[in-house]
Amino acid sequence: MNSELVIDVKTSGISIALLENKRLVELHQEAREESYAVGNIYLGRVKKIMPGLNAAFIDVGYGKDAFLHYLDLGSHFATLAQFTKQLLSDRKKKPAFQKVKFLPEIDKNGYISDLLKVGDEILVQVTKEPISTKGPRLTAEISIAGRHLVLIPFAEKVSVSNKIKTEEERIRLKQLIQSIKPKGYGVIIRTVAEEKKVAELDSELKLLLKRWEEVALKVQKTNGAALILEEIGRTVGIIRDLFNPTFSNIYINDDKTYREVKDYLKLISPEQKNIVRLYRNEMSIFDSFGITKQIKSAFGKTVSFKSGAYLIIEHTEALHVIDVNSGNRSKAANGQEGNAFEVNLTAAEEIARQLRLRDMGGIIVIDFIDMHEAANRQKLFDKMREEMSNDRAKHNILPLSKFGLMQLTRQRVRPQTNIDIEETCPTCFGAGISKPSILFTDQLERKLDYMVNELNIKKFVLCIHPYIYAYIKQGLFSIKWKWKRKFGKSVKIISSQELGFLQYRVIDAEGNEMDLQEKEGKI
């Protein structure tokens, strides 16, 4: 399998697309102002104790209080709480990790009111981003993730990923980490640590220990609820979690992000640092790799796949529902059972992709086409498990019920990706009446004239639909050529698949979009 990562950096945010054999399977979008990402560590203040829920609401600086359940305190919460109090009571003394007194583990069936009271300050970490009307979900079992290892302060256990199957390798890694880790720390050995040498793992362990020391020092300097340690950027974080030898290319259209990713790759996989490439073409990076078109075809209520079959995807507050339809597909030779089985197998492949692509979480119910043979139902169940095996999110799949429904749960840690692919008419805005489309190029010329001669802006980019771009580019003395002569070579005109047919976008030299719609009457 050939994997590629395409990273589109804009002033408004970053979009990251994962391609497997040129097919879009994951899409991550992060706005510039986004915070409260999974992995962030905060010093929070207890706002409210809820004995009925055996939980507490914690102020971490977000609009809504974050939720912390008793079961998420972690078995070593008493030691963490004591350590945090020591840091806050003596802000000048450097933390002495080797002198920390370990307290007994908390009772698994205890009550949160016995451990916390309103006003207490505690260290917490985000496990779920704010979703819908809910605030962030927290844990007090702090962990600091690296490429190969995850460090857990105040624990002693060394765990090995279940995906490492070889018993000899599991024993080797466990003994290796136990020999190099300091006392009072637990470590989870990730799948990518398989076959790694001691020097590489020791170097990363020291880096994680240093980050934990930075957490302690920052707690001492903090007053009230505040961010203590921010999870590394979404781009580097995704590379850390996804990167493997099947990656052939990582394309980035921003110099700063390109350097960050290349420096990170030098650390984790020096032999593959040259797969990071800086994209410099005028065309949008997502358009160039066919991602925009895949986004428009993959999102929305109806998703078509092979031979006219399609999915209907509905979302509710409680669950997601997917209906499989054969459409106009029919093969008389296979019979009804054969047709249903074939469509269902193909649908399973597309559904597994859609779950990753939209990052759908919670309860998902799939209504497959009815099949009567038990062997076919079992094969469909096996196919679904096989397709979901590449999904990093934790999931659980149940066999088909007697009503032909398949139920599955998928871990939800952030809001699902939702992209509106419907285009509002840019000229009438839904009124149903618009100016003649043949005059659209005249309108664009007036816009360019207004920008250059009235606003005195000489350098900007005009983005238009590919069909319009092809029209103004045709011929030896094309409209585009005439505009270049009239308004100067610093005015760039490019095509963008994101835009509607009669839609346009103007980007200034700093990468900010200029709003000219309100001046429609003047231009």
VEXDREN-2710 file (C-alpha; in Angstrom, 1 decimal):
% VEXDREN-2710
k/r/px/py/pz
1/MET/0.0/0.0/0.0
2/ASN/1.3/3.4/-1.0
3/SER/0.5/6.2/1.6
4/GLU/0.9/9.9/1.0
5/LEU/0.1/12.9/3.2
6/VAL/-0.9/16.2/1.6
7/ILE/-0.9/19.3/3.9
8/ASP/-2.7/22.5/2.9
9/VAL/-1.7/25.4/5.0
10/LYS/-3.9/28.6/4.8
11/THR/-4.2/31.7/7.0
12/SER/-7.5/30.3/8.3
13/GLY/-6.2/26.9/9.3
14/ILE/-4.5/23.6/8.2
15/SER/-6.1/20.8/6.3
16/ILE/-4.4/17.4/6.3
17/ALA/-5.3/14.6/3.8
18/LEU/-4.1/11.0/4.1
19/LEU/-4.2/9.1/0.7
20/GLU/-3.9/5.4/0.4
21/ASN/-3.2/4.4/-3.2
22/LYS/-4.3/7.9/-4.2
23/ARG/-7.6/7.4/-2.5
24/LEU/-8.6/9.8/0.3
25/VAL/-9.2/7.9/3.6
26/GLU/-8.7/10.6/6.3
27/LEU/-9.2/14.3/6.4
28/HIS/-8.2/16.5/9.4
29/GLN/-9.0/20.2/9.5
30/GLU/-7.7/22.4/12.3
31/ALA/-8.6/26.1/12.6
32/ARG/-5.9/28.5/13.7
33/GLU/-7.7/29.5/16.9
34/GLU/-8.6/25.9/17.9
35/SER/-7.5/24.8/21.4
36/TYR/-8.5/22.1/23.9
37/ALA/-6.9/19.5/21.7
38/VAL/-6.6/15.9/22.9
39/GLY/-3.4/15.5/24.9
40/ASN/-3.3/19.1/26.3
41/ILE/-2.5/19.2/30.0
42/TYR/-4.1/21.8/32.2
43/LEU/-4.0/23.0/35.8
44/GLY/-7.8/23.0/36.5
45/ARG/-9.9/24.1/39.4
46/VAL/-12.8/22.0/40.7
47/LYS/-16.1/24.0/40.1
48/LYS/-18.7/21.4/41.1
49/ILE/-18.9/17.9/42.6
50/MET/-21.7/15.7/41.3
51/PRO/-22.1/12.8/43.7
52/GLY/-25.0/11.2/41.7
53/LEU/-22.7/11.0/38.6
54/ASN/-19.6/10.3/40.8
55/ALA/-17.9/13.0/38.8
56/ALA/-16.8/16.6/38.9
57/PHE/-16.9/19.6/36.6
58/ILE/-13.5/21.3/36.2
59/ASP/-12.7/24.8/35.1
60/VAL/-9.9/24.7/32.5
61/GLY/-10.6/28.1/30.9
62/TYR/-13.1/26.8/28.3
63/GLY/-16.6/28.3/28.0
64/LYS/-18.2/25.2/29.5
65/ASP/-16.7/23.3/32.4
66/ALA/-14.9/20.1/31.6
67/PHE/-16.1/16.7/32.8
68/LEU/-14.0/14.4/35.0
69/HIS/-15.4/11.0/36.1
70/TYR/-14.1/9.1/39.2
71/LEU/-13.0/6.2/36.9
72/ASP/-10.8/8.7/35.0
73/LEU/-8.8/9.8/38.0
74/GLY/-6.3/7.0/37.6
75/SER/-5.2/4.6/40.3
76/HIS/-2.3/6.9/41.3
77/PHE/-4.4/10.0/41.7
78/ALA/-3.6/10.4/45.4
79/THR/0.2/10.7/44.6
80/LEU/-0.5/13.1/41.7
81/ALA/-2.7/15.3/43.8
82/GLN/-0.1/15.4/46.6
83/PHE/2.7/16.3/44.2
84/THR/0.6/19.1/42.7
85/LYS/-0.1/20.6/46.1
86/GLN/3.6/20.5/46.9
87/LEU/4.4/22.4/43.7
88/LEU/1.8/25.0/44.4
89/SER/2.7/25.5/48.1
90/ASP/6.5/25.9/47.4
91/ARG/6.8/27.8/44.1
92/LYS/10.5/28.6/44.4
93/LYS/11.9/25.2/45.3
94/LYS/12.9/23.0/42.2
95/PRO/10.7/19.8/42.0
96/ALA/12.5/16.8/43.5
97/PHE/11.0/13.9/41.5
98/GLN/13.2/11.3/43.2
99/LYS/11.8/12.3/46.7
100/VAL/8.1/12.0/45.8
101/LYS/6.3/9.9/48.4
102/PHE/4.1/7.3/46.8
103/LEU/0.6/6.9/48.3
104/PRO/-1.6/3.8/48.1
105/GLU/-3.7/3.4/44.9
106/ILE/-7.2/4.7/45.2
107/ASP/-10.2/2.4/45.6
108/LYS/-11.7/1.4/42.2
109/ASN/-15.2/1.6/43.7
110/GLY/-14.7/4.8/45.7
111/TYR/-16.4/8.2/45.5
112/ILE/-15.0/11.4/44.0
113/SER/-16.3/13.4/46.9
114/ASP/-13.8/11.6/49.2
115/LEU/-10.9/12.8/47.0
116/LEU/-11.9/16.2/45.7
117/LYS/-13.7/19.3/47.0
118/VAL/-14.7/22.6/45.3
119/GLY/-11.8/24.9/44.8
120/ASP/-9.1/22.2/44.6
121/GLU/-6.5/22.6/41.9
122/ILE/-5.5/19.5/40.0
123/LEU/-3.6/18.4/36.9
124/VAL/-5.8/17.1/34.2
125/GLN/-5.5/16.1/30.5
126/VAL/-8.0/16.4/27.6
127/THR/-9.2/13.0/26.3
128/LYS/-12.1/14.3/24.2
129/GLU/-12.4/17.6/22.5
130/PRO/-15.6/19.7/23.1
131/ILE/-18.4/18.0/21.1
132/SER/-21.8/19.7/20.4
133/THR/-23.0/21.3/23.6
134/LYS/-20.5/19.3/25.8
135/GLY/-17.3/20.6/27.2
136/PRO/-14.0/18.7/27.1
137/ARG/-13.7/15.3/28.7
138/LEU/-10.7/14.9/31.1
139/THR/-8.5/12.4/32.8
140/ALA/-6.2/12.8/35.7
141/GLU/-4.0/9.9/34.6
142/ILE/-1.4/12.1/32.9
143/SER/0.5/10.7/29.9
144/ILE/3.1/12.2/27.6
145/ALA/3.1/10.6/24.1
146/GLY/6.1/10.1/21.9
147/ARG/6.7/8.3/18.7
148/HIS/7.7/4.9/20.2
149/LEU/6.8/5.4/23.9
150/VAL/4.2/6.9/26.2
151/LEU/5.4/8.1/29.6
152/ILE/3.0/7.8/32.6
153/PRO/4.3/9.6/35.8
154/PHE/3.7/7.9/39.2
155/ALA/3.2/4.5/37.7
156/GLU/5.6/1.6/37.6
157/LYS/4.0/-0.8/35.0
158/VAL/5.6/-1.3/31.6
159/SER/3.0/-2.3/29.0
160/VAL/3.6/-3.5/25.4
161/SER/1.2/-2.9/22.5
162/ASN/-1.0/-5.9/21.7
163/LYS/-0.2/-5.4/18.0
164/ILE/3.4/-6.6/18.6
165/LYS/2.7/-10.3/18.3
166/THR/6.2/-11.9/18.6
167/GLU/6.6/-13.0/22.2
168/GLU/10.5/-12.8/22.1
169/GLU/10.2/-9.1/20.9
170/ARG/7.6/-8.3/23.6
171/ILE/10.0/-9.7/26.3
172/ARG/13.0/-7.9/24.8
173/LEU/11.2/-4.5/24.7
174/LYS/9.8/-4.9/28.2
175/GLN/13.2/-5.8/29.8
176/LEU/14.9/-3.0/27.8
177/ILE/12.5/-0.3/29.1
178/GLN/12.6/-1.6/32.6
179/SER/16.4/-1.3/32.6
180/ILE/16.5/2.3/31.4
181/LYS/13.4/4.0/32.9
182/PRO/13.7/5.8/36.3
183/LYS/11.8/4.6/39.3
184/GLY/8.3/6.1/39.6
185/TYR/7.4/6.1/36.0
186/GLY/5.3/3.8/33.9
187/VAL/5.8/3.3/30.1
188/ILE/3.6/2.1/27.3
189/ILE/5.6/0.7/24.4
190/ARG/3.9/1.5/21.1
191/THR/3.7/-0.7/18.0
192/VAL/6.3/1.3/16.0
193/ALA/8.9/0.5/18.7
194/GLU/9.2/-3.1/17.3
195/GLU/12.8/-4.0/16.4
196/LYS/14.1/-0.5/17.6
197/LYS/17.5/-0.3/19.3
198/VAL/18.1/0.7/22.9
199/ALA/19.8/4.0/21.9
200/GLU/16.8/5.2/20.0
201/LEU/14.3/4.3/22.8
202/ASP/16.6/5.7/25.5
203/SER/16.9/9.1/23.6
204/GLU/13.1/9.4/23.3
205/LEU/12.5/8.4/27.0
206/LYS/14.8/11.2/28.1
207/LEU/12.9/13.7/25.9
208/LEU/9.6/12.6/27.5
209/LEU/11.0/12.9/31.0
210/LYS/12.2/16.4/30.1
211/ARG/8.7/17.4/29.0
212/TRP/7.3/16.1/32.3
213/GLU/9.8/18.2/34.2
214/GLU/8.7/21.2/32.2
215/VAL/5.1/20.5/33.3
216/ALA/6.1/20.6/36.9
217/LEU/8.1/23.8/36.5
218/LYS/5.2/25.5/34.7
219/VAL/2.7/24.5/37.4
220/GLN/4.8/26.4/39.9
221/LYS/4.5/29.6/37.9
222/THR/0.8/29.3/37.2
223/ASN/-2.1/30.9/39.0
224/GLY/-5.6/29.6/38.4
225/ALA/-6.9/27.5/35.5
226/ALA/-4.3/27.5/32.7
227/LEU/-2.8/25.5/29.9
228/ILE/0.4/23.8/31.2
229/LEU/1.6/21.6/28.2
230/GLU/0.2/21.9/24.7
231/GLU/0.1/18.8/22.6
232/ILE/2.3/19.1/19.5
233/GLY/0.7/20.6/16.4
234/ARG/-1.9/18.5/14.6
235/THR/0.4/18.1/11.6
236/VAL/3.3/16.7/13.5
237/GLY/0.9/14.8/15.8
238/ILE/-0.7/13.0/12.9
239/ILE/2.7/12.1/11.4
240/ARG/3.8/10.8/14.8
241/ASP/0.8/8.5/15.0
242/LEU/0.5/7.5/11.4
243/PHE/4.0/7.5/9.9
244/ASN/5.3/4.1/8.7
245/PRO/7.5/2.7/6.0
246/THR/4.7/2.7/3.5
247/PHE/4.7/6.5/3.3
248/SER/6.2/7.5/-0.1
249/ASN/5.6/11.3/0.0
250/ILE/4.6/14.2/2.3
251/TYR/3.6/17.3/0.3
252/ILE/3.4/20.7/2.1
253/ASN/2.6/24.1/0.6
254/ASP/4.1/26.2/3.5
255/ASP/7.8/26.8/4.2
256/LYS/7.5/26.9/8.0
257/THR/5.4/23.7/8.3
258/TYR/7.7/22.1/5.7
259/ARG/10.8/22.8/7.9
260/GLU/8.9/21.6/11.1
261/VAL/7.9/18.3/9.5
262/LYS/11.3/17.7/7.9
263/ASP/13.1/18.3/11.3
264/TYR/10.7/15.9/13.0
265/LEU/11.3/13.3/10.4
266/LYS/15.0/13.6/10.8
267/LEU/14.5/12.6/14.5
268/ILE/12.2/9.7/14.0
269/SER/13.2/8.3/10.6
270/PRO/16.4/10.0/9.2
271/GLU/16.5/7.6/6.2
272/GLN/13.1/8.9/5.0
273/LYS/13.6/12.7/5.5
274/ASN/13.7/13.2/1.8
275/ILE/10.1/12.2/1.2
276/VAL/9.0/15.6/2.6
277/ARG/8.5/17.9/-0.4
278/LEU/7.6/21.6/-0.7
279/TYR/4.8/22.2/-3.1
280/ARG/5.3/25.5/-5.1
281/ASN/2.7/25.4/-7.9
282/GLU/0.1/28.1/-8.4
283/MET/-2.8/25.6/-8.4
284/SER/-4.3/24.7/-5.1
285/ILE/-2.4/21.7/-3.6
286/PHE/-5.7/19.8/-2.9
287/ASP/-6.8/20.5/-6.5
288/SER/-3.5/19.3/-7.9
289/PHE/-3.8/15.9/-6.1
290/GLY/-7.5/15.5/-6.8
291/ILE/-8.5/15.8/-3.2
292/THR/-11.0/18.6/-3.6
293/LYS/-13.0/16.4/-6.1
294/GLN/-12.9/13.4/-3.7
295/ILE/-14.1/15.6/-0.8
296/LYS/-17.1/16.8/-2.9
297/SER/-18.0/13.3/-3.9
298/ALA/-17.4/11.6/-0.4
299/PHE/-19.3/14.1/1.9
300/GLY/-23.0/14.8/1.9
301/LYS/-26.0/12.7/2.7
302/THR/-25.8/10.5/-0.4
303/VAL/-22.5/8.7/-1.3
304/SER/-22.3/6.7/-4.5
305/PHE/-19.9/3.8/-5.0
306/LYS/-19.6/1.0/-7.6
307/SER/-22.2/0.2/-10.3
308/GLY/-24.8/2.6/-9.3
309/ALA/-25.1/1.5/-5.6
310/TYR/-25.1/4.2/-2.9
311/LEU/-25.2/4.9/0.8
312/ILE/-27.6/7.2/2.7
313/ILE/-25.8/8.6/5.8
314/GLU/-27.9/10.3/8.5
315/HIS/-26.7/11.8/11.8
316/THR/-28.6/12.3/15.0
317/GLU/-27.6/13.3/18.5
318/ALA/-27.6/9.7/19.7
319/LEU/-26.2/7.7/16.8
320/HIS/-25.4/7.6/13.1
321/VAL/-27.5/5.5/10.6
322/ILE/-26.2/4.2/7.3
323/ASP/-28.5/2.7/4.7
324/VAL/-27.1/0.6/1.8
325/ASN/-29.0/0.8/-1.5
326/SER/-28.3/-1.2/-4.7
327/GLY/-29.7/1.7/-6.9
328/ASN/-30.1/0.7/-10.5
329/ARG/-27.5/-2.1/-10.3
330/SER/-28.6/-5.5/-11.4
331/LYS/-27.0/-8.7/-12.6
332/ALA/-29.5/-11.4/-13.5
333/ALA/-26.9/-14.1/-13.5
334/ASN/-26.1/-13.7/-9.8
335/GLY/-29.7/-13.7/-8.6
336/GLN/-31.1/-11.6/-5.8
337/GLU/-29.0/-13.2/-3.1
338/GLY/-25.8/-12.8/-5.1
339/ASN/-26.5/-9.2/-6.0
340/ALA/-27.2/-8.3/-2.4
341/PHE/-24.0/-10.0/-1.2
342/GLU/-21.8/-8.3/-3.8
343/VAL/-23.3/-4.8/-3.1
344/ASN/-22.9/-5.4/0.7
345/LEU/-19.3/-6.4/0.4
346/THR/-18.5/-3.3/-1.7
347/ALA/-20.5/-1.1/0.7
348/ALA/-18.5/-2.5/3.7
349/GLU/-15.3/-1.2/2.1
350/GLU/-16.8/2.3/1.5
351/ILE/-18.4/2.5/5.0
352/ALA/-15.1/1.7/6.6
353/ARG/-13.6/4.5/4.6
354/GLN/-16.4/6.9/5.4
355/LEU/-16.0/6.3/9.2
356/ARG/-12.4/7.3/9.0
357/LEU/-12.9/10.1/6.6
358/ARG/-15.7/11.8/8.6
359/ASP/-14.3/10.6/12.0
360/MET/-17.7/9.4/12.9
361/GLY/-17.9/8.1/16.5
362/GLY/-20.3/6.7/19.0
363/ILE/-23.0/4.2/18.0
364/ILE/-23.3/3.5/14.3
365/VAL/-26.1/1.3/12.8
366/ILE/-25.8/0.0/9.3
367/ASP/-28.8/-1.3/7.3
368/PHE/-27.4/-3.7/4.7
369/ILE/-29.4/-5.2/1.9
370/ASP/-31.2/-8.4/3.3
371/MET/-29.4/-11.7/2.7
372/HIS/-30.9/-15.1/3.6
373/GLU/-27.8/-17.3/3.6
374/ALA/-26.0/-17.5/6.9
375/ALA/-22.6/-18.1/5.1
376/ASN/-23.0/-14.8/3.3
377/ARG/-23.9/-12.9/6.5
378/GLN/-20.8/-14.3/8.2
379/LYS/-18.6/-13.3/5.2
380/LEU/-20.0/-9.8/5.3
381/PHE/-19.2/-9.6/9.1
382/ASP/-15.6/-10.8/8.4
383/LYS/-15.2/-8.3/5.5
384/MET/-16.3/-5.4/7.8
385/ARG/-13.8/-6.4/10.5
386/GLU/-11.0/-6.7/7.8
387/GLU/-11.8/-3.3/6.4
388/MET/-11.9/-1.7/9.9
389/SER/-8.5/-3.3/10.9
390/ASN/-6.6/-0.2/9.6
391/ASP/-8.8/2.2/11.7
392/ARG/-6.7/3.7/14.5
393/ALA/-9.8/4.5/16.6
394/LYS/-11.0/1.8/19.0
395/HIS/-14.1/0.1/17.7
396/ASN/-16.3/-2.9/18.3
397/ILE/-18.4/-4.6/15.6
398/LEU/-21.4/-6.9/16.2
399/PRO/-22.6/-9.6/13.7
400/LEU/-25.7/-8.9/11.6
401/SER/-29.0/-9.0/13.6
402/LYS/-32.0/-11.0/12.4
403/PHE/-33.3/-7.7/11.0
404/GLY/-30.2/-7.4/8.8
405/LEU/-28.7/-4.5/10.9
406/MET/-25.0/-4.3/11.9
407/GLN/-24.2/-2.3/15.0
408/LEU/-20.8/-1.0/15.8
409/THR/-19.2/1.5/18.2
410/ARG/-16.3/3.7/17.3
411/GLN/-14.2/5.9/19.7
412/ARG/-15.1/9.5/19.5
413/VAL/-12.5/12.0/20.7
414/ARG/-13.3/15.1/18.6
415/PRO/-16.3/16.4/16.6
416/GLN/-16.9/14.6/13.4
417/THR/-15.7/16.2/10.2
418/ASN/-18.7/17.8/8.5
419/ILE/-18.3/19.5/5.1
420/ASP/-21.2/21.1/3.3
421/ILE/-20.8/20.2/-0.4
422/GLU/-23.9/22.0/-1.6
423/GLU/-23.2/25.3/-3.4
424/THR/-25.3/28.4/-3.0
425/CYS/-25.6/30.4/-6.2
426/PRO/-23.0/33.1/-5.8
427/THR/-24.9/35.6/-8.0
428/CYS/-28.5/35.3/-6.9
429/PHE/-27.9/33.8/-3.4
430/GLY/-31.0/31.6/-3.7
431/ALA/-33.4/34.2/-5.1
432/GLY/-33.6/32.4/-8.5
433/ILE/-32.7/35.4/-10.6
434/SER/-29.2/36.3/-11.7
435/LYS/-27.3/38.4/-14.1
436/PRO/-26.6/36.9/-17.5
437/SER/-23.7/34.4/-17.2
438/ILE/-22.2/35.5/-20.5
439/LEU/-21.4/38.8/-18.8
440/PHE/-19.5/37.1/-15.9
441/THR/-16.0/37.8/-17.4
442/ASP/-17.0/41.5/-17.8
443/GLN/-17.9/41.6/-14.2
444/LEU/-14.5/40.0/-13.3
445/GLU/-12.7/42.6/-15.4
446/ARG/-14.4/45.4/-13.5
447/LYS/-13.4/43.7/-10.2
448/LEU/-9.7/43.6/-11.3
449/ASP/-9.9/47.3/-12.5
450/TYR/-11.4/48.3/-9.1
451/MET/-8.6/46.4/-7.2
452/VAL/-5.7/47.8/-9.3
453/ASN/-6.8/51.4/-10.1
454/GLU/-9.1/52.4/-7.2
455/LEU/-7.8/50.4/-4.2
456/ASN/-4.3/50.6/-5.6
457/ILE/-3.6/46.9/-4.8
458/LYS/-1.2/45.6/-7.4
459/LYS/-0.5/42.1/-6.1
460/PHE/-3.2/39.6/-5.5
461/VAL/-4.6/36.3/-6.7
462/LEU/-8.0/35.8/-8.4
463/CYS/-9.4/32.3/-7.9
464/ILE/-12.2/31.1/-10.3
465/HIS/-13.9/27.9/-11.3
466/PRO/-11.9/25.6/-13.7
467/TYR/-14.4/26.0/-16.5
468/ILE/-14.2/29.8/-16.3
469/TYR/-10.4/29.5/-16.1
470/ALA/-10.4/27.3/-19.3
471/TYR/-12.6/29.8/-21.1
472/ILE/-10.5/32.9/-20.3
473/LYS/-7.3/31.0/-21.2
474/GLN/-8.3/29.8/-24.7
475/GLY/-6.8/31.3/-27.9
476/LEU/-3.5/32.9/-28.7
477/PHE/-4.7/36.4/-27.5
478/SER/-6.8/35.1/-24.6
479/ILE/-8.8/37.1/-22.1
480/LYS/-6.2/36.1/-19.5
481/TRP/-3.4/37.4/-21.6
482/LYS/-5.3/40.7/-22.2
483/TRP/-5.9/41.1/-18.4
484/LYS/-2.2/40.5/-17.7
485/ARG/-1.2/43.2/-20.1
486/LYS/-3.8/45.6/-18.7
487/PHE/-3.4/45.0/-14.9
488/GLY/0.2/43.8/-14.6
489/LYS/1.9/40.4/-14.3
490/SER/1.7/40.5/-10.5
491/VAL/-2.0/39.8/-10.7
492/LYS/-2.3/36.0/-10.7
493/ILE/-5.4/34.1/-12.0
494/ILE/-5.7/30.5/-10.9
495/SER/-8.4/27.8/-11.0
496/SER/-10.0/26.3/-7.9
497/GLN/-12.2/23.3/-7.7
498/GLU/-13.6/24.5/-4.3
499/LEU/-15.6/27.3/-6.0
500/GLY/-19.0/27.2/-7.7
501/PHE/-19.4/27.9/-11.4
502/LEU/-19.9/31.7/-11.2
503/GLN/-18.0/32.1/-7.9
504/TYR/-14.7/33.9/-7.4
505/ARG/-12.3/34.6/-4.6
506/VAL/-9.7/37.3/-4.2
507/ILE/-6.6/36.6/-2.0
508/ASP/-4.2/39.4/-1.1
509/ALA/-0.4/39.1/-0.8
510/GLU/-0.6/38.1/2.9
511/GLY/-2.9/35.2/2.0
512/ASN/-6.1/36.8/3.4
513/GLU/-9.4/36.6/1.5
514/MET/-10.8/40.0/0.5
515/ASP/-14.6/40.5/0.6
516/LEU/-15.7/42.4/-2.6
517/GLN/-19.3/41.1/-2.5
518/GLU/-20.6/44.0/-0.5
519/LYS/-19.3/46.4/-3.2
520/GLU/-21.3/44.5/-5.9
521/GLY/-23.4/47.6/-6.6
522/LYS/-20.4/49.8/-7.2
523/ILE/-18.3/47.5/-9.4
END
